[in-house]
């Protein structure tokens, strides 16, 4: 945007005439008739004003920092301001990202510590069916499992795939690593239950499979082992209403469970 004045002198008595703007670039010393002679050009493309805008911002920065060390370099003052804004944006973005990570981590830790009993997919326990230990029945009542932080009733683990892990199981690590992503993709819990004295085995299993994919519990009295006649590894597929819909004994390490897991999904598997 530019402006220019007419060539003629101002009318008598209107004050001194000027051939251009003052040294500071302003025309506020012109009288009314001189202002009327200014020609103002408005560009079609607003981007043409970018140079003038940058110059104006630099001038503002210069005036505000005139008493500081950048007084002699107004362009540097504007650059410093711009860099400062960028730093603030980076810091803000970092804080937001850190907050999101803390929330996600807290949720994962809570799920790991509390376990699957707080699942929002759980339904009321079924009231009829075969005795515990059989397909179609519930897990046995009054079986209390230990998480290391709190006690947990076995019947509260639903819907889930419960792996009863025997001591010295050689294929458990590969099998659990294979089925963990399958179980997780259906929004179900994968729970490994072992007897007393198997803490190191459960810790190793958790490290290999991933603590965010596997909940490890201890059956101090090995009640589930006695009910289900455990010899090798056994998988219990538990529906949202607590019904054990399938019992898989000594499954192969490359087991595919997708077709069976569909029956555990609330609203898909029959839970009435």
C-alpha positions in Angstrom: 0.0 0.0 0.0 1.5 3.3 -0.9 0.5 7.0 -0.9 1.6 10.1 -2.7 0.8 13.8 -2.5 -0.1 16.3 -5.2 2.7 18.6 -6.4 1.2 22.0 -5.6 1.8 23.9 -2.4 -0.9 24.2 0.2 -3.2 27.1 0.2 -2.2 30.2 2.0 -2.8 30.2 5.6 -3.1 26.4 5.7 0.3 25.9 7.3 3.7 24.9 5.9 3.7 22.5 3.0 5.7 19.2 3.0 7.1 17.2 0.1 6.6 13.8 1.7 6.1 12.1 5.0 8.0 12.9 8.1 11.2 10.9 8.8 9.1 8.5 11.0 7.0 7.6 8.0 3.8 9.3 9.3 1.6 11.9 7.6 -0.1 13.1 10.8 1.5 16.6 10.3 -0.5 17.3 7.1 -3.5 19.6 7.1 -6.9 18.6 5.8 -6.3 19.9 2.2 -3.0 18.0 2.0 -4.6 14.8 3.2 -7.2 15.0 0.5 -4.4 15.1 -2.1 -3.0 11.7 -1.0 -3.6 8.9 -3.4 -4.2 5.5 -1.7 -3.8 2.3 -3.7 -5.6 -0.8 -2.5 -4.0 -4.0 -3.9 -6.2 -6.8 -5.2 -4.2 -9.5 -3.5 -3.9 -9.0 0.3 -0.6 -10.9 0.3 1.0 -7.9 -1.3 0.8 -6.2 2.1 3.0 -8.8 3.8 6.1 -6.7 3.4 4.4 -3.7 4.9 3.0 -5.8 7.7 6.4 -7.2 8.6 7.8 -3.7 8.6 5.1 -2.5 10.9 5.6 -5.4 13.3 9.3 -4.8 13.3 8.6 -1.1 14.1 6.3 -2.0 17.0 8.9 -4.4 18.4 11.6 -1.7 18.0 9.5 0.9 19.8 8.7 -1.5 22.7 12.3 -2.7 23.0 13.9 0.6 22.5 15.4 0.6 25.9 16.7 -2.9 25.7 19.7 -4.5 24.0 17.8 -5.0 20.8 17.0 -1.4 20.3 19.4 -1.0 17.4 18.1 -4.1 15.6 14.3 -3.9 15.3 14.2 -6.9 13.0 15.9 -9.0 15.6 13.3 -8.0 18.2 10.5 -9.3 16.0 12.4 -12.5 15.3 12.9 -13.0 19.0 9.1 -12.5 19.6 8.3 -15.0 16.9 10.7 -17.6 18.3 9.3 -17.1 21.8 5.8 -17.8 20.5 7.0 -20.9 18.9 8.7 -22.1 22.1 5.5 -21.5 24.0 3.5 -23.6 21.4 6.1 -26.4 21.6 5.9 -26.4 25.5 2.1 -26.4 25.4 2.0 -29.3 23.0 4.5 -31.2 25.1 2.3 -30.7 28.2 -0.8 -31.9 26.4 1.0 -34.9 25.0 2.5 -35.7 28.5 -1.0 -35.5 30.0 -2.4 -37.9 27.4 0.3 -40.4 28.1 -0.2 -40.2 31.9 -4.0 -40.8 31.4 -3.3 -43.8 29.1 -0.6 -45.2 31.4 -2.9 -44.8 34.4 -5.7 -46.7 32.7 -3.3 -49.5 31.7 -1.9 -49.8 35.2 -5.4 -49.7 36.7 -6.5 -52.5 34.4 -3.4 -54.5 35.3 -3.8 -54.1 39.1 -7.5 -54.4 39.4 -8.0 -57.0 36.7 -11.0 -58.0 34.6 -13.6 -58.0 37.4 -14.4 -54.3 36.7 -15.2 -55.1 33.0 -18.1 -53.0 31.8 -19.1 -56.0 29.6 -20.0 -58.2 32.5 -23.6 -59.4 32.8 -25.5 -60.8 35.8 -24.4 -64.3 36.7 -26.5 -67.1 35.1 -28.7 -68.9 37.6 -29.2 -72.3 36.0 -26.8 -74.8 34.4 -24.6 -77.8 35.1 -22.4 -78.0 38.1 -19.0 -76.2 38.1 -16.3 -78.0 36.2 -18.5 -78.8 33.2 -19.2 -76.9 30.0 -22.3 -74.7 30.5 -21.7 -74.3 34.2 -20.2 -71.5 36.2 -16.8 -71.3 37.8 -16.9 -72.7 41.3 -18.2 -70.3 44.0 -16.0 -69.1 46.8 -12.8 -69.6 44.9 -10.6 -66.6 45.8 -7.6 -65.7 43.6 -4.8 -63.4 44.6 -3.5 -60.5 42.4 -0.6 -59.4 44.7 -2.6 -56.3 45.6 -6.1 -57.7 46.5 -8.2 -60.8 46.5 -10.5 -61.6 43.6 -13.4 -64.0 43.3 -13.1 -66.3 40.3 -16.7 -65.8 39.2 -16.1 -62.1 38.8 -13.7 -62.8 35.9 -16.0 -62.4 32.9 -16.0 -62.3 29.9 -12.5 -63.8 29.7 -10.2 -66.5 28.6 -8.7 -68.1 31.7 -5.5 -70.1 31.3 -4.8 -72.6 34.1 -1.0 -72.8 34.0 0.7 -75.9 35.4 4.2 -75.8 36.8 7.0 -76.2 34.4 4.8 -75.7 31.3 7.0 -75.7 28.3 4.5 -74.6 25.6 2.7 -71.9 27.7 4.7 -69.0 26.6 4.3 -69.6 22.9 0.6 -70.4 23.3 -0.2 -67.3 25.4 1.7 -65.1 23.0 -0.3 -66.5 20.1 -3.8 -66.1 21.7 -3.2 -62.8 23.5 -3.8 -60.6 20.4 -6.8 -62.7 19.4 -8.4 -62.3 22.8 -7.6 -58.6 22.9 -9.1 -58.0 19.5 -12.5 -59.1 20.8 -12.2 -56.8 23.9 -11.9 -59.7 26.3 -9.5 -60.3 29.2 -6.7 -63.0 29.1 -6.0 -64.3 32.6 -3.3 -66.7 33.6 -3.9 -68.6 36.9 -1.2 -70.6 38.6 -0.6 -72.3 41.9 1.5 -71.2 44.8 5.2 -71.2 44.2 4.8 -70.2 40.5 5.4 -66.5 41.0 8.5 -66.5 38.9 6.8 -68.5 36.1 3.9 -66.0 36.0 6.4 -63.0 36.0 8.2 -64.5 33.0 5.0 -65.2 31.2 3.9 -61.6 31.8 7.1 -60.2 30.5 6.9 -62.3 27.3 3.2 -61.8 26.5 3.1 -58.2 27.8 1.6 -56.9 31.1 -1.0 -54.9 29.2 -2.3 -58.1 27.5 -2.2 -60.6 30.4 -3.5 -60.6 33.9 -1.7 -63.0 36.2 -3.4 -64.5 39.3 -2.5 -67.1 42.0 -4.9 -69.8 43.1 -3.4 -70.4 46.6 -5.4 -73.6 47.3 -5.4 -74.8 43.7 -9.1 -75.2 43.7 -9.6 -74.6 40.0 -7.0 -77.2 39.3 -8.9 -79.8 41.3 -12.3 -78.8 39.8 -11.2 -79.0 36.2 -8.8 -81.9 36.6 -5.8 -80.0 35.3 -2.9 -81.9 33.9 -1.5 -79.8 31.2 -2.5 -76.2 30.3 -6.3 -75.7 30.2 -8.2 -72.8 28.7 -11.6 -71.8 30.1 -13.7 -69.7 27.8 -16.0 -67.7 30.1 -19.0 -65.7 28.8 -20.2 -62.3 30.1 -22.8 -64.1 32.4 -20.1 -66.3 33.9 -20.9 -69.5 32.0 -17.9 -71.6 30.9 -18.8 -72.2 27.2 -15.8 -74.3 26.4 -12.9 -76.1 28.1 -9.8 -76.7 26.0 -7.2 -79.0 27.5 -3.6 -79.2 26.1 -4.3 -76.8 23.2 -1.6 -76.6 20.5 0.8 -73.6 20.5 -0.5 -72.3 17.2 -4.2 -72.3 18.4 -6.7 -70.1 16.6 -9.6 -69.1 18.8 -11.5 -66.5 16.8 -14.5 -68.7 16.0 -14.9 -69.6 19.7 -14.2 -66.1 21.0 -17.2 -64.8 19.1 -19.5 -66.7 21.5 -18.0 -64.7 24.4 -18.8 -61.2 23.0 -21.8 -59.6 24.9 -24.8 -59.3 22.6 -23.4 -62.0 20.3 -23.0 -65.1 22.5 -26.2 -66.2 24.3 -26.1 -65.0 27.8 -29.6 -65.7 29.1 
